[in-house]
Amino acid sequence: MKLRHIFERYELDPEDLNVEILDMAAGSDTFERFDRFNKKYNPFNKTDFRDVFLKSDNHIGGQYLAEITKEVFEKYSLSKSQFYEPRISIYGILIEFPSR
């Protein structure tokens, strides 16, 4: 499914998007409970958007996730007073690579 189809499905206009509407800003209580954490990373509370923007196995091969991750790494590498702790979730999915 492409992003355009997702917007059409939920009758959303991309021009109306902003941080408050997405409701993805993490507060101090976000990291205390896993359900709160997951809700913050579900834009509009719809998993379709998370699949497009925050997954690596999607229609664009995780390109957006790679680009935003690179941008965040570059931003924090310039900072002298901010630190970050990159993490990745591993779900135990078997990936078979072609033999040579």
Residue pairs with C-beta under 8 A, 6 or more apart in sequence:
1 48
1 51
1 52
1 59
2 59
3 52
6 46
6 48
6 49
6 52
7 13
7 14
9 48
10 44
10 46
10 48
12 44
19 25
21 44
22 43
22 44
23 40
23 43
23 44
23 45
24 40
24 41
24 43
25 40
26 37
26 40
29 36
30 36
30 37
30 40
31 37
39 45
41 50
41 54
42 49
42 50
43 49
43 50
43 53
51 58
52 58
52 59
52 60
52 64
53 64
53 65
53 68
54 65
55 62
55 65
56 62
56 65
56 66
69 86
72 84
73 86
76 82
76 83
76 84
